[in-house]
Amino acid sequence: MKLLFVITSLENGGAERVCASLANYFSTEHKVEILYFSGEIFYEISPKVKLNKFTRNSRIPRLAAKLLAIRKHAKDSDCILSFMDSTNILSIIATAFLGRKLIISEHSAHDFVGLKWRVLRRIFYPFASALTVLSRSDFSYYSFVKNKAIIYNPSIFKPSFGGQKEKLIIFVGRLEYVKGCDIFLRALALLRLDDFKLLVLGGGSQKKSLQSLSEKLGLKNLEFLGSVSDIQNYYKKAKIIVSSSRFEGLGNALIESAFFECIRVATPTAGALELLEDGKNGFISSDFSEQALAKAILKALNADESVLENTRAESEKFRLENIAAKWWELIK
């Protein structure tokens, strides 16, 4: 079977990582192609995967050129897998009347986008062959799509249990408003964990303002490392990982860190509520304030072994081969 993956970019991001992981996995037995529209490639792509970066003839409007590009590549494919709302809508329009399977995939919480995108999804999404979502909340919301499935993001890592942990707390995510790194910093300032090393892993437009905030808060033991390619090495060392997002479909960092016995702390986004049960396999703050997050981090610092035992037990379902099997069932 020939599979065509369509995505805006292959830069650092959750949907991008899932796309790259699935494309690499399926390329061992199938013909796989990725069509992307912008940016540089952050994730490692198998040489078996055919990469096509969109180029536009300047005489054709950009939107029309994208539609033509998707349709051209879709004609030679058995199934198209599209990621994220704007690309999903383009793929639905571009593949109309082609008679090809089109699976669209949502990686943002349904309430994250504005009215315009909610209306566009309501109009176009029912025309896809199937839709994948990341949580029960999203599954319920997309009642207007007949064929849909909850398929979690996979971890690209193998379990690494029993390693030596350091007094290290990490934040992993893009430094944008939606990821709430400012909430994380303010929570740390309330706790004053001077004997812990604090790391922020990720880049984004708010990096400078967040660095200024950390200085203002007096977080002298905190360091911004930017985007890192060897994230697993930080998972291995970290005692606690904190996700302080304001909106989150299903955070890859919360999934991946479970493979390295990190104690997970999160704000109550749809994604965190899908993955964590407060006090059982992680800790969820009661609201999105820094005070509530600080209390959740404090609980994590005093967590007993049962939290890690429960985390280890559930990591199996996020293995790449198990998630890919769910995708393959939907494709078939």
Sequence and secondary structure as in RCSB ss.txt:
>XXXX:A:sequence
MKLLFVITSLENGGAERVCASLANYFSTEHKVEILYFSGEIFYEISPKVKLNKFTRNSRIPRLAAKLLAIRKHAK
DSDCILSFMDSTNILSIIATAFLGRKLIISEHSAHDFVGLKWRVLRRIFYPFASALTVLSRSDFSYYSFVKNKAI
IYNPSIFKPSFGGQKEKLIIFVGRLEYVKGCDIFLRALALLRLDDFKLLVLGGGSQKKSLQSLSEKLGLKNLEFL
GSVSDIQNYYKKAKIIVSSSRFEGLGNALIESAFFECIRVATPTAGALELLEDGKNGFISSDFSEQALAKAILKA
LNADESVLENTRAESEKFRLENIAAKWWELIK
>XXXX:A:secstr
 EEEEEEEE SSSHHHHHHHHHHHHHTTTSEEEEEEEES   S   TTEEEEE    TTS HHHHHHHHHHHHHH
T SEEEEESHHHHHHHHHHTTTS  EEEEE  S TTSS HHHHHHHHHHGGGSSEEEESSHHHHHHTTT SSEEE
    BSS    S    SEEEEES SSGGGTHHHHHHHHHHH  TTSEEEEE   TTHHHHHHHHHHTT TTEEEE
E  S HHHHHHH SEEEE  SS S  HHHHHGGGGT EEEE S HHHHHH  BTTTBEE SSSSHHHHHHHHHHH
HT  HHHHHHHHHHGGGGBHHHHHHHHHHHH 
